[in-house]
Amino acid sequence: MAEPKNTNEYTEESIRSLDWREHIRLRPGMYIGKLGDGSAPDDGIYVLLKEVVDNCIDEHTMGYGRQVEINIEGKKVSVRDYGRGIPLGKVVDVVSKINTGAKYDSKAFQKSVGLNGVGTKAVNALSQYFKVTAFRDGKEKTAEFEKGVLVNEHKETKTTEENGTLVNFVPDETVFRNFHFIHEYLDNQLWNYCYLNAGLAIHLNGKKYISKNGLLDLLQRKTNPDELRYPIIHLKGNDIEVAISHNNDYGEDVFSFVNGQFTTQGGTHQQAFREAYVKVVRDFFKKDYDASDIRTSIVAAVSVRVQEPVFESQTKTKLGSLNVYENGPSMKNFVLEFLSKELDNYLHRNPTIADALKKRIEQSERERKELAGIKKLANERAKKANLHNKKLRDCRVHLNDEPPSKNKEEFVSSQNNSTIFITEGDSASGSITKSRNVDTQAVFSLRGKPLNAYGLTKKVVYENEEFNLLQHALNIEDGLEGLRYNNIVIATDADVDGMHIRLLMMTFFLQFFPDLVKRGHVYILETPLFRVRNKQETLYCYDEGEKQKAITKLGGKPEITRFKGLGEISPEEFGRFIGEDMRVQPVILEQGDHIQQLLEYYMGKNTMERQDFIINNLRVELDEVEATV
């Protein structure tokens, strides 16, 4: 009797070799992290820009070029530096051959950001149009690509342009669907470059970014002077710079950088700073303070320069290096030695600041002890509830999971997409739960309107069962290091009650866990207000303008449905709005925003200022009025 044929045969024909371009386009997450549409600060379009600018920064670090010019018009990006310029004979190779670049030559690039010759190749492969021009010693050379394929290699010509490199690219809309650049994210990205490269001038669409005082400027921009408990401590040494203060917020707010790269997920340098800071403070005051009391409410920035840094992914968001230099000190000892000398000296020279720091630590100690009793009871209740937590419908992959040894990059990509929807009511929760991606999307269901947390102490987080269960679901009680979801999406109806719930949830996060908002983890889900359809096509519209365009496109008299709440949208339809084309609005704190003033204005007592604002900005939507007449 013949053996049944195996339809899943693994033969020589099963083995394929992809060229560099095909591999990047097939597995973009391995090279740039998540894709996204630009609504998150770590979405792919910002990584593309970063990869190009990183090369400009490396030139500046090596002493070539003090200016970078960036122009973004719609979806077109242009970056011009004034470094040495790519050697003309290698212009095509540098942007289209993997493992080709100057970063392997330690003499040409010491302590650079780009290390493995992948960055601009990924930009090239993931752009529908990519053009690079090198200017070098009175000559220039240009090459043009489409989705990584060379379409035009120009001959060398004479030029009067200064040395440097010009890159133009348009991200591929088949990869980054419906993408758009958000100015606040670009603003932060470019300021970070300037803080870490004092004297470097970056121009974005004519706006100039420049920093004279490095991390001191960064912390001044990220904080409000009225909230700081003492003036910012700014310390600089060889290959390390630190800025430190304390405010009145809960949690820790530490910005860490390696070779000019913002390591959003920290790493060995950030952990070394946290441990060294605690030890130096304990030694200075000769008291065995609890580490959490020392670090609570800290706002700090730490930057190190490392030879041959090892990052845990191509996007370089977490440092894995154990040593600063080859055969040099460990990261832990390097940071500890620096702080033991410089911070200790500073505190001895500035007794007033030392006293203010001591008072802040002891205040945190008192608050922690006051919470201890209720915290223990609340955590015991939460552990029992977590066994049968009806509020949380969890997913399989979490941001804080340990990646497996196999398929690590794909797993990390899923971690970046890990999302929790916070919604109200059984019907809305049911629709999301049925249509979600169970691997990466979780749902937390609220019961009615949550408590207004403005002006309350953290005690309420433990006394209020709903807040306590949410805190445990997110795993943020002891800071963001254990955060289980990269994206926290508030999903409520687009009516008055839904808006109120949004405000109450944002108040909760800003009051007790402001780092979630500051680090770009909190979003508002956009769901369509209208469905416009005929027998051939169905269009979903998010505002009145889109509705009118849909009516024009379909012609005739299409059927128009207005969704009044999330519960009205069927699970089948809902799946379209929380998938690859999900629309979210990031909750962004703009420069200079004072959290407590914002909360007092919008969520405090009904002040005359707020009444005046409402009266002066009140408007009536005529189409809705006409619809009810």
C-alpha positions as CSV (number, residue, x, y, z in Angstrom):
1,M,0.0,0.0,0.0
2,A,1.5,3.4,-1.0
3,E,2.4,5.9,1.7
4,P,0.2,8.9,1.7
5,K,2.0,11.9,0.2
6,N,3.0,14.6,2.7
7,T,1.7,17.9,1.4
8,N,4.0,19.8,3.7
9,E,7.2,18.4,2.2
10,Y,10.5,20.0,3.3
11,T,12.8,19.7,0.3
12,E,15.6,21.5,-1.4
13,E,12.9,23.6,-3.2
14,S,11.7,24.8,0.2
15,I,15.0,26.7,0.8
16,R,15.0,30.3,-0.5
17,S,17.7,32.9,-0.4
18,L,16.4,36.4,-0.1
19,D,18.5,39.4,-1.2
20,W,19.0,42.2,1.3
21,R,16.0,44.3,-0.1
22,E,13.6,41.4,-0.1
23,H,14.5,40.4,3.5
24,I,14.1,43.9,4.9
25,R,10.7,44.3,3.2
26,L,9.5,40.8,4.2
27,R,10.6,41.3,7.9
28,P,10.7,45.1,8.5
29,G,10.1,44.6,12.2
30,M,13.6,43.0,12.5
31,Y,15.2,46.3,11.3
32,I,13.0,49.1,12.5
33,G,10.8,47.7,15.2
34,K,7.1,48.2,14.7
35,L,5.6,49.9,11.6
36,G,2.7,52.0,12.7
37,D,1.2,55.1,11.1
38,G,3.2,57.8,13.0
39,S,0.8,58.1,16.0
40,A,3.4,56.6,18.4
41,P,6.9,58.1,18.9
42,D,8.6,54.7,18.2
43,D,6.7,54.1,14.9
44,G,8.7,53.2,11.9
45,I,8.7,56.5,10.1
46,Y,10.5,58.2,13.0
47,V,13.0,55.3,13.0
48,L,13.7,55.9,9.3
49,L,14.4,59.5,10.0
50,K,16.6,58.6,12.9
51,E,18.7,56.1,10.9
52,V,19.5,58.9,8.4
53,V,20.2,61.5,11.0
54,D,22.3,59.1,13.1
55,N,24.8,59.1,10.2
56,C,24.9,63.0,10.3
57,I,25.4,62.8,14.1
58,D,28.3,60.4,13.7
59,E,30.0,62.8,11.3
60,H,29.5,65.6,13.8
61,T,30.9,63.5,16.7
62,M,34.0,62.8,14.6
63,G,34.5,66.6,14.2
64,Y,32.9,67.1,10.8
65,G,29.9,69.3,10.2
66,R,28.1,71.5,12.8
67,Q,24.8,71.7,11.0
68,V,22.1,69.4,9.8
69,E,19.1,70.6,7.7
70,I,15.9,68.6,7.7
71,N,12.8,69.4,5.6
72,I,9.5,67.5,5.9
73,E,6.8,68.4,3.5
74,G,3.8,66.1,3.8
75,K,5.3,62.7,3.3
76,K,8.6,63.8,1.7
77,V,11.7,63.9,3.9
78,S,15.1,65.6,3.1
79,V,18.2,65.4,5.3
80,R,21.4,67.3,4.5
81,D,24.6,67.3,6.6
82,Y,27.9,69.0,6.1
83,G,30.3,66.2,7.1
84,R,32.9,64.5,4.9
85,G,30.4,63.1,2.4
86,I,30.2,59.5,1.3
87,P,33.2,58.6,-0.8
88,L,31.9,59.0,-4.4
89,G,32.8,55.5,-5.6
90,K,30.8,53.9,-2.8
91,V,27.6,55.9,-2.9
92,V,25.5,53.1,-4.2
93,D,27.1,50.4,-2.1
94,V,26.7,52.3,1.2
95,V,22.9,52.5,0.9
96,S,22.2,49.2,-0.8
97,K,24.7,46.6,0.4
98,I,24.2,45.1,3.8
99,N,27.4,45.0,6.0
100,T,28.9,47.8,3.9
101,G,29.9,51.0,5.7
102,A,32.7,52.8,7.6
103,K,31.4,52.0,11.1
104,Y,33.5,48.8,11.1
105,D,36.7,51.0,10.9
106,S,37.1,52.1,14.5
107,K,39.5,54.8,13.4
108,A,36.9,56.4,11.2
109,F,34.1,56.2,13.7
110,Q,34.8,56.0,17.4
111,K,31.7,55.5,19.7
112,S,29.2,55.9,16.8
113,V,25.5,55.1,16.9
114,G,25.3,53.2,13.6
115,L,27.3,50.0,13.9
116,N,26.3,47.2,11.5
117,G,25.8,48.9,8.1
118,V,22.0,48.3,8.1
119,G,20.4,51.7,8.9
120,T,20.2,53.5,5.5
121,K,19.7,50.2,3.7
122,A,16.5,49.7,5.7
123,V,15.4,53.3,4.8
124,N,16.2,52.6,1.2
125,A,14.3,49.3,1.1
126,L,11.3,50.7,2.9
127,S,10.9,53.9,0.9
128,Q,8.9,54.2,-2.3
129,Y,11.5,56.7,-3.4
130,F,15.0,57.1,-2.1
131,K,17.7,59.5,-3.4
132,V,21.2,60.0,-2.1
133,T,23.7,62.6,-3.2
134,A,27.3,62.9,-1.9
135,F,29.3,66.1,-2.1
136,R,33.0,65.7,-1.8
137,D,35.9,67.9,-2.7
138,G,34.2,69.8,-5.5
139,K,32.4,66.8,-7.0
140,E,29.0,65.1,-6.5
141,K,27.5,61.8,-7.2
142,T,23.7,60.9,-7.0
143,A,21.9,57.6,-7.0
144,E,18.1,57.0,-7.0
145,F,16.1,54.0,-5.9
146,E,12.5,52.8,-5.7
147,K,11.8,50.3,-2.9
148,G,15.5,49.5,-2.7
149,V,15.9,48.9,-6.5
150,L,18.5,51.1,-8.2
151,V,16.7,53.0,-11.0
152,N,19.2,55.7,-11.8
153,E,23.0,56.1,-11.1
154,H,24.2,59.5,-12.1
155,K,27.7,60.2,-13.3
156,E,30.1,62.3,-11.2
157,T,29.8,66.0,-11.9
158,K,31.5,69.1,-10.6
159,T,29.8,71.1,-7.8
160,T,30.2,74.2,-5.7
161,E,28.3,72.6,-2.8
162,E,30.1,72.2,0.5
163,N,31.1,68.6,1.5
164,G,28.4,66.5,3.0
165,T,25.5,64.1,2.1
166,L,21.9,64.8,1.1
167,V,19.3,62.1,1.5
168,N,15.7,62.4,0.2
169,F,13.1,59.7,0.8
170,V,9.4,59.0,0.9
171,P,8.3,56.1,3.2
172,D,6.5,53.4,1.3
173,E,2.7,53.7,1.9
174,T,2.2,50.0,1.3
175,V,4.4,49.4,4.4
176,F,3.4,52.4,6.6
177,R,-0.3,52.7,6.0
178,N,-2.0,56.1,6.3
179,F,1.2,57.5,7.9
180,H,1.6,61.1,9.1
181,F,4.4,62.9,11.0
182,I,3.4,64.4,14.4
183,H,5.4,67.6,15.1
184,E,5.7,67.0,18.8
185,Y,7.5,63.7,18.2
186,L,9.8,65.2,15.7
187,D,10.4,68.1,18.1
188,N,11.5,65.7,20.9
189,Q,13.6,63.6,18.6
190,L,15.6,66.6,17.3
191,W,16.0,68.2,20.7
192,N,17.4,65.0,22.1
193,Y,20.1,65.1,19.4
194,C,21.0,68.6,20.3
195,Y,21.1,68.0,24.1
196,L,23.6,65.2,23.5
197,N,25.7,67.2,21.0
198,A,26.2,70.7,22.4
199,G,26.9,73.2,19.7
200,L,25.2,71.1,16.9
201,A,22.6,73.1,15.0
202,I,19.6,71.2,13.5
203,H,17.1,73.0,11.3
204,L,13.6,71.5,10.7
205,N,11.6,73.4,8.1
206,G,13.4,76.6,9.1
207,K,13.1,76.1,12.9
208,K,16.5,76.0,14.7
209,Y,17.4,73.5,17.4
210,I,20.6,74.1,19.4
211,S,21.7,73.4,22.9
212,K,24.6,75.0,24.8
213,N,24.3,73.1,28.1
214,G,23.5,69.6,27.2
215,L,21.5,67.5,29.6
216,L,20.9,70.6,31.8
217,D,18.9,72.0,29.0
218,L,17.0,68.7,28.5
219,L,15.9,68.6,32.2
220,Q,14.9,72.2,32.2
221,R,12.7,71.6,29.1
222,K,11.2,68.4,30.6
223,T,10.4,69.9,34.0
224,N,8.6,72.9,35.5
225,P,10.8,75.0,37.8
226,D,7.9,75.5,40.2
227,E,7.7,71.7,40.8
228,L,11.5,71.1,41.4
229,R,12.5,70.5,45.0
230,Y,16.0,71.8,44.3
231,P,18.0,73.3,41.4
232,I,19.1,70.7,38.8
233,I,22.5,69.1,39.6
234,H,24.5,68.9,36.4
235,L,27.7,66.8,36.2
236,K,30.0,66.1,33.3
237,G,33.0,63.8,32.9
238,N,34.9,61.8,30.3
239,D,32.2,59.9,28.3
240,I,29.5,60.5,30.9
241,E,27.1,63.3,31.7
242,V,24.3,63.4,34.3
243,A,21.6,65.8,35.3
244,I,19.4,65.2,38.4
245,S,16.6,66.7,40.4
246,H,13.4,65.7,42.3
247,N,9.9,67.0,41.8
248,N,6.5,66.1,43.3
249,D,5.4,63.5,40.8
250,Y,5.0,59.8,41.6
251,G,7.5,57.3,40.2
252,E,10.9,57.8,38.5
253,D,11.5,59.7,35.3
254,V,15.0,58.8,33.9
255,F,16.1,59.6,30.4
256,S,19.0,57.6,29.2
257,F,21.3,57.9,26.2
258,V,24.2,55.9,24.6
259,N,26.4,57.6,21.9
260,G,23.6,60.1,21.3
261,Q,20.9,57.4,21.0
262,F,17.8,57.8,23.2
263,T,17.5,54.3,24.8
264,T,13.8,54.4,25.6
265,Q,13.9,51.0,27.2
266,G,17.0,51.7,29.3
267,G,19.6,49.0,29.6
268,T,22.8,48.4,31.5
269,H,23.8,52.1,31.8
270,Q,20.4,53.2,33.2
271,Q,20.4,50.3,35.7
272,A,24.0,51.2,36.7
273,F,22.9,54.8,37.3
274,R,19.9,53.8,39.4
275,E,22.0,51.6,41.6
276,A,25.0,54.0,41.9
277,Y,22.8,56.9,42.7
278,V,21.2,55.0,45.6
279,K,24.6,53.9,47.0
280,V,26.2,57.4,46.8
281,V,23.1,59.0,48.5
282,R,23.2,56.4,51.3
283,D,26.9,56.9,51.8
284,F,26.7,60.7,51.8
285,F,23.9,60.8,54.4
286,K,25.2,57.7,56.3
287,K,21.7,56.3,56.4
288,D,20.4,53.1,54.9
289,Y,17.4,54.7,53.1
290,D,15.1,52.4,51.2
291,A,16.1,52.5,47.5
292,S,12.5,53.4,46.4
293,D,12.4,56.4,48.8
294,I,15.6,57.7,47.3
295,R,14.4,57.3,43.7
296,T,10.7,58.3,44.1
297,S,10.0,61.5,42.2
298,I,13.5,61.6,40.7
299,V,13.8,63.3,37.3
300,A,17.2,62.6,35.7
301,A,19.1,62.2,32.5
302,V,22.2,60.1,32.0
303,S,24.3,59.9,28.8
304,V,27.4,57.7,28.2
305,R,29.8,57.2,25.3
306,V,30.7,53.5,24.7
307,Q,33.1,51.8,22.3
308,E,31.4,49.1,20.3
309,P,28.0,49.3,22.1
310,V,25.9,46.2,22.1
311,F,22.1,46.9,21.8
312,E,19.4,44.3,22.2
313,S,17.8,45.1,18.9
314,Q,18.5,46.9,15.6
315,T,16.4,49.8,16.8
316,K,18.9,50.4,19.6
317,T,16.3,51.2,22.4
318,K,18.0,49.1,25.1
319,L,21.7,48.8,25.8
320,G,23.2,45.4,26.6
321,S,26.9,46.3,26.9
322,L,28.5,45.3,30.2
323,N,31.7,47.3,29.6
324,V,32.3,50.9,28.5
325,Y,35.5,50.2,26.6
326,E,37.2,47.1,25.3
327,N,39.1,45.6,28.3
328,G,37.9,48.6,30.3
329,P,35.7,49.1,33.4
330,S,32.3,47.5,33.7
331,M,29.3,49.9,33.2
332,K,28.4,49.5,36.8
333,N,31.8,50.4,38.1
334,F,32.3,53.2,35.6
335,V,29.0,55.0,36.6
336,L,29.6,54.4,40.3
337,E,33.1,55.7,40.3
338,F,31.9,58.9,38.5
339,L,29.0,59.6,40.9
340,S,30.9,58.6,44.0
341,K,33.4,61.4,43.2
342,E,31.3,64.1,41.4
343,L,27.9,63.8,43.1
344,D,29.4,63.4,46.6
345,N,31.6,66.5,46.0
346,Y,28.6,68.5,44.7
347,L,26.5,67.6,47.8
348,H,29.3,68.6,50.1
349,R,29.8,71.9,48.3
350,N,26.0,72.6,48.2
351,P,24.6,71.9,51.7
352,T,21.3,73.6,50.9
353,I,20.6,71.3,48.0
354,A,21.7,68.3,50.0
355,D,19.2,69.3,52.7
356,A,16.4,69.7,50.2
357,L,17.2,66.2,48.8
358,K,17.2,64.7,52.3
359,K,13.7,66.2,53.0
360,R,12.4,64.8,49.7
361,I,13.7,61.4,50.6
362,E,12.2,61.5,54.1
363,Q,8.9,62.7,52.7
364,S,8.8,59.7,50.4
365,E,9.7,57.4,53.3
366,R,6.8,58.8,55.4
367,E,4.3,58.4,52.5
368,R,5.5,54.8,51.9
369,K,5.0,53.8,55.5
370,E,1.6,55.4,55.6
371,L,0.6,53.3,52.6
372,A,2.2,50.1,53.8
373,G,-0.8,48.7,55.7
374,I,-3.5,49.4,53.1
375,K,-1.1,48.5,50.3
376,K,-0.6,45.0,51.7
377,L,-4.4,44.4,52.0
378,A,-5.1,45.8,48.5
379,N,-2.3,43.7,46.9
380,E,-3.7,40.5,48.6
381,R,-7.1,41.3,47.2
382,A,-5.6,42.0,43.8
383,K,-3.8,38.7,43.7
384,K,-7.0,36.8,44.5
385,A,-8.9,38.8,41.9
386,N,-6.2,38.2,39.3
387,L,-6.9,34.5,39.5
388,H,-10.5,35.2,38.2
389,N,-10.2,38.8,37.1
390,K,-13.4,39.4,35.1
391,K,-12.2,43.0,34.3
392,L,-9.2,41.8,32.4
393,R,-9.2,39.7,29.2
394,D,-5.5,39.3,28.8
395,C,-3.4,38.6,25.7
396,R,-0.5,36.1,25.2
397,V,2.5,38.4,24.5
398,H,3.5,41.2,27.0
399,L,6.1,44.0,26.8
400,N,7.9,42.6,29.9
401,D,8.1,39.0,28.7
402,E,11.5,37.4,28.3
403,P,12.0,36.9,24.5
404,P,12.6,33.3,23.5
405,S,16.0,32.3,21.9
406,K,14.2,31.4,18.6
407,N,12.4,34.0,16.5
408,K,13.5,36.7,19.0
409,E,13.0,39.6,16.6
410,E,9.5,38.6,15.7
411,F,8.6,38.2,19.3
412,V,10.1,41.7,20.1
413,S,7.9,43.1,17.3
414,S,4.8,41.5,18.9
415,Q,5.9,43.0,22.3
416,N,6.0,46.5,20.7
417,N,2.5,45.9,19.5
418,S,1.2,44.7,22.8
419,T,-1.9,46.8,23.6
420,I,-4.5,47.0,26.4
421,F,-7.9,48.6,25.6
422,I,-9.6,50.3,28.5
423,T,-13.3,50.5,27.8
424,E,-16.6,51.0,29.6
425,G,-19.6,48.7,29.6
426,D,-20.2,45.1,28.7
427,S,-21.3,45.7,25.1
428,A,-18.3,47.7,24.0
429,S,-15.9,45.3,25.9
430,G,-17.7,42.4,24.3
431,S,-17.2,43.7,20.7
432,I,-13.5,44.4,21.3
433,T,-12.9,41.1,23.0
434,K,-14.5,39.1,20.1
435,S,-12.6,41.0,17.4
436,R,-9.2,41.6,19.0
437,N,-5.9,39.8,18.3
438,V,-5.6,37.5,21.3
439,D,-1.8,37.4,20.9
440,T,-1.2,41.1,21.4
441,Q,-4.4,42.8,22.5
442,A,-6.0,42.8,26.0
443,V,-9.2,44.4,27.3
444,F,-9.8,46.0,30.7
445,S,-13.5,46.7,31.3
446,L,-14.5,49.7,33.6
447,R,-17.8,49.7,35.5
448,G,-19.3,53.0,34.9
449,K,-17.4,56.2,35.4
450,P,-14.2,56.0,37.4
451,L,-13.3,58.3,40.3
452,N,-11.9,61.7,39.7
453,A,-8.4,61.3,41.0
454,Y,-7.3,64.9,40.9
455,G,-6.0,66.1,44.3
456,L,-6.1,62.7,45.8
457,T,-3.1,60.9,47.2
458,K,-1.8,57.5,46.0
459,K,-3.7,55.9,48.9
460,V,-6.8,56.0,46.7
461,V,-5.1,53.7,44.1
462,Y,-5.2,50.9,46.7
463,E,-8.5,51.8,48.3
464,N,-10.3,51.9,44.9
465,E,-10.6,48.3,43.7
466,E,-10.9,49.3,40.0
467,F,-7.8,51.5,40.1
468,N,-5.9,48.8,42.0
469,L,-6.8,46.1,39.6
470,L,-5.8,48.3,36.6
471,Q,-2.5,49.1,38.3
472,H,-1.9,45.4,38.7
473,A,-3.0,44.6,35.1
474,L,-0.4,47.2,33.8
475,N,2.2,46.1,36.4
476,I,3.3,49.6,37.1
477,E,3.1,49.8,40.9
478,D,6.9,49.9,41.2
479,G,7.6,51.9,38.0
480,L,7.5,51.4,34.2
481,E,10.2,48.8,34.1
482,G,7.7,46.0,34.4
483,L,5.0,47.6,32.1
484,R,3.1,44.7,30.5
485,Y,1.7,46.6,27.5
486,N,3.4,49.1,25.2
487,N,0.2,50.8,24.2
488,I,-2.6,51.8,26.6
489,V,-5.6,52.7,24.5
490,I,-8.7,54.4,26.1
491,A,-11.7,53.2,24.1
492,T,-14.9,55.1,24.9
493,D,-18.0,56.3,23.1
494,A,-17.6,59.6,21.2
495,D,-20.4,61.2,23.3
496,V,-20.4,63.4,26.3
497,D,-20.2,60.5,28.8
498,G,-17.5,58.8,26.8
499,M,-15.4,62.1,26.7
500,H,-15.9,62.4,30.5
501,I,-14.5,58.8,31.0
502,R,-11.5,59.7,28.8
503,L,-10.8,62.7,31.0
504,L,-11.1,60.7,34.2
505,M,-8.8,58.0,33.0
506,M,-6.2,60.6,31.7
507,T,-6.5,62.3,35.1
508,F,-5.7,59.0,36.9
509,F,-2.6,58.4,34.7
510,L,-1.3,62.0,35.0
511,Q,-1.9,62.1,38.7
512,F,-0.3,58.9,39.7
513,F,1.6,57.5,36.7
514,P,2.7,60.5,34.6
515,D,5.6,58.6,33.1
516,L,3.1,56.6,31.1
517,V,2.0,59.8,29.3
518,K,5.4,61.3,29.1
519,R,6.9,58.2,27.5
520,G,4.1,58.1,24.9
521,H,2.2,54.9,26.0
522,V,-1.3,56.4,26.3
523,Y,-3.7,56.8,23.4
524,I,-7.3,57.5,22.6
525,L,-9.0,55.1,20.2
526,E,-10.7,56.7,17.2
527,T,-13.8,54.8,16.0
528,P,-15.9,55.8,13.0
529,L,-18.9,58.0,13.5
530,F,-20.6,57.0,10.2
531,R,-20.9,54.0,7.9
532,V,-21.7,55.0,4.3
533,R,-22.5,52.1,1.9
534,N,-24.3,51.0,-1.2
535,K,-24.6,47.4,-2.6
536,Q,-21.0,47.5,-4.0
537,E,-18.9,49.2,-1.3
538,T,-18.9,50.1,2.4
539,L,-16.9,53.2,3.7
540,Y,-16.3,54.1,7.3
541,C,-16.0,57.8,8.2
542,Y,-14.4,59.4,11.3
543,D,-15.8,62.9,10.8
544,E,-18.3,64.9,8.9
545,G,-15.8,65.8,6.1
546,E,-15.0,62.1,5.5
547,K,-18.7,61.4,5.4
548,Q,-19.3,64.0,2.7
549,K,-16.4,62.6,0.6
550,A,-17.8,59.1,0.9
551,I,-21.3,60.2,-0.2
552,T,-19.7,61.9,-3.3
553,K,-17.6,58.9,-4.1
554,L,-20.5,56.4,-3.9
555,G,-22.9,58.7,-5.6
556,G,-26.7,58.3,-5.7
557,K,-28.3,57.9,-2.3
558,P,-26.1,55.6,-0.2
559,E,-27.3,54.2,3.2
560,I,-25.8,56.3,6.0
561,T,-25.6,54.9,9.6
562,R,-24.4,57.0,12.5
563,F,-22.8,55.0,15.3
564,K,-23.8,56.4,18.7
565,G,-21.6,54.1,20.7
566,L,-19.0,51.3,20.5
567,G,-21.7,48.8,21.5
568,E,-23.5,49.4,18.3
569,I,-20.6,48.3,16.1
570,S,-20.7,44.5,15.5
571,P,-17.6,42.5,16.4
572,E,-17.0,41.8,12.7
573,E,-16.9,45.5,11.9
574,F,-14.9,46.3,15.0
575,G,-12.1,44.0,13.9
576,R,-11.4,46.5,11.1
577,F,-10.9,49.4,13.5
578,I,-8.4,47.8,15.9
579,G,-6.3,46.0,13.3
580,E,-3.5,47.2,11.1
581,D,-5.4,50.3,10.1
582,M,-6.4,51.2,13.7
583,R,-6.5,55.0,14.3
584,V,-5.4,56.4,17.6
585,Q,-4.7,59.8,18.9
586,P,-1.6,60.0,21.2
587,V,-2.0,61.8,24.5
588,I,0.9,64.3,24.3
589,L,2.2,66.6,27.0
590,E,3.6,69.7,25.2
591,Q,6.7,71.5,26.3
592,G,6.0,73.7,29.3
593,D,2.8,71.8,30.3
594,H,2.4,71.9,34.1
595,I,0.6,68.7,35.0
596,Q,-0.9,69.9,38.3
597,Q,-2.0,73.2,36.7
598,L,-3.6,71.3,33.8
599,L,-5.5,69.0,36.2
600,E,-6.6,71.8,38.4
601,Y,-7.9,73.8,35.4
602,Y,-9.8,70.9,33.8
603,M,-10.6,68.5,36.7
604,G,-10.6,70.8,39.8
605,K,-13.5,72.8,41.2
606,N,-15.6,74.6,38.6
607,T,-13.6,77.8,38.4
608,M,-14.6,81.0,36.7
609,E,-11.7,80.6,34.3
610,R,-13.1,77.2,33.1
611,Q,-16.6,78.7,32.8
612,D,-15.2,81.5,30.7
613,F,-13.3,79.1,28.5
614,I,-16.4,77.0,27.9
615,I,-18.6,80.0,27.1
616,N,-16.0,81.5,24.7
617,N,-15.4,78.2,22.9
618,L,-19.0,77.0,22.8
619,R,-20.1,76.2,19.2
620,V,-23.2,74.4,17.8
621,E,-22.9,71.8,15.0
622,L,-25.6,72.9,12.6
623,D,-25.9,69.6,10.9
624,E,-26.7,67.9,14.2
625,V,-29.2,70.6,15.1
626,E,-30.9,70.2,11.7
627,A,-30.9,66.4,12.1
628,T,-32.9,66.7,15.3
629,V,-35.5,69.2,14.0
